[in-house]
Amino acid sequence: MVGNNVSHSKRRTKRIFAINLKNKKFWSESEQRFVTLKVSCKGMRNIEKNGLDACIKDAQQKGFVKIV
């Protein structure tokens, strides 16, 4: 997304709204190893709530993830 920075004098300059992505290691019960993923903070909360394997399975069904 793009938008404007607005100063006190109301000058507008272009800016970018970046996604809040983090690199995070998660333990995979099915593979018995750590998996490093680049996920958003909302994704981290979702994985903590539902579990890594359930989230990966759900993402594959929706077509967001391809496992190589």
C-alpha positions, 0 to 999 in steps of 0.5 A: 500500500502507498500513502502520504506522510503529512508534516505539521505544515501539511506537506505531503510526501509519498510513503510505503506501508510495509507488511510486518514479516519476521523470520521465525523457527517453528517445531514441526511434530510430523517431521520432528524438526524445526522449520524456518518460515517468513510469516506475519505477526498475525500468522505467528498467532495463528500458528500458535493457536492452531499448530504448525501442521494444521496451518500448513495443511490449510494453506496448501488446500487454499493454494497459498503454499507449495511444499517442495 
